[in-house]
Amino acid sequence: MRVLLEVCGSANFETKKDWNKVYEKNAEPVYVKKFDIGRVFALKIIYNIMLQDLFDEHWYDITTTPQWNPNFAYMERIECLTSHCDVLKYATRDIMFVKGREFLVCRLYRKIGTNIYVAARSFEMDEIPERRGKVRYGIS
């Protein structure tokens, strides 16, 4: 979380100077930059919804994501560690002959002023095996 706050607070974060644009759809670019902790992705989208409402849907109703986002096969909360930290297991859908990727991720959020910061990191754990037909993948 400390690194996330440093990255978001840096002068180059808003301008994306020294960041690489890796994708763009509907005039919404996705940027990536390599840091000591791994690759950090940044996407800025303007929604016509209150921030707290958007966050609540993203945090508390995460298991409904596959109902409105066709890229996801499933999304489940494995464990709620604290009110600010949980563990998710989710997977993308198969695309033609390519098996969907499954992710095991720990998320943490902090509300600072009017901003809400969410950090996520994938990890591996033998006690939580990958679902049959999916390939476990990491985001780092």
N, C-alpha and C positions, 0 to 999 in steps of 0.2 A: 504494500500500500504506500509506503514511503516513496518508493521509486515512481509509482504512478503519480503521486502528488508533485514530485519534482519535475517529471516529464510534462504534465499538464500546466505547471506553473512557469515553464521555461519560455523565453522570448520567442523561440522558433516554433513553438507548438501551434500558435494561432496562424502564423504565416506558412507553416509547413516547409520552411527553408531547411534544406538538408534531409528532407523526407522524400521517399520515392512513391509516386502514384502507381498503384498496382492494378486498379480496377476502377471503372466508372460506369454508372448506370443512372439514367434520369438526372444527369447533371449532379450526381452525388458521388464524389470521388472517395476512394479508400486509399489511405496512405500507410506506409510501413517504414519503420526505421529500426535498425539493429542496435540494441543496448547490451550491457553486460549480462542482464537477466534473460536475454533472448529478443525475439522480434516483438515489437509493439505496433499494433494496428490502430489507426484513428479514422473515424468516420463521423461526419457532422451532418445531421439531418434536422430540418425544421419541421416540427409537428404542430398541429393545431389542437393541442391537448395540454393540460396543466402538467408540469414536471412530476409532481408527486403522483398523479394518476398514472402517468406513463411508467414511472418506476414501480409502483405497486403491481401493475400488470406484469411487468418484466420480472419482478422478484417473487411475488406470491402466487401468480397464476401461470408460472413457467410451464407447467405440464400441459396447458392448453395450446401451447405454441404450434404443434403439428396440425391443429384444427384450422389455423389461418395462414400458416407458412408451409407451402408444399415441399420445401427443401428438407424438412425434418420428418423422419420416420417415427420417432418417439423421443420423449424427453421426460425424465423422471427424477425426482428429488430422492437421493439415496439416504441422506442424513441432514438434519438441521443441527449444526454444531452449536451455534448461538443465534441470537436474533439478527446478527449481522453477517453470519457466515454459514454456508451450506455446501453440500457436495451433490453434484448432478451427474447423471449418466444420460447421454443423448446420442443420437445417430442421424446421419443424413440418409436420404433415400438412395436406393440403387439407381444408377444411371446406365441404362442399356446393359452392358456386360460387366460394368465396374461395380463391385460391392460397395455398399454404403460404409462410411467411416463412423466409428463409434468413439466417443470421447468421455473420459472420466475427468471431471473438472471441479476444483474447489473455488467458490466465489466468496468475495468479501466486499462489503460496501461501507462507505462512510459518508455522512451528510455534513458538509462544512459550509456554513452560511446558507446561501440559496442553491448551492451545487450539490449533486449527489455523484460520488465517484464509485465505480464498480471495477474491481480487479478480479481476474480469473486466471487460473494456472492449471494446466492439465498435469496429471500424475498417473502412475501405474500402481496397482495393488492386486496381488494374487487372490485375495479374498473376494474380490469383485471381478469375476471372469467376464470376458466379452460375450455378448449375445451371439448365439449361433447365426451364421450368415452375414456377420458384420466383421470389419477389420478394425481393431483398436488402433487409434491414432492419437498423437499428441499435438497440442498447440503450444508452441514456445517461442 
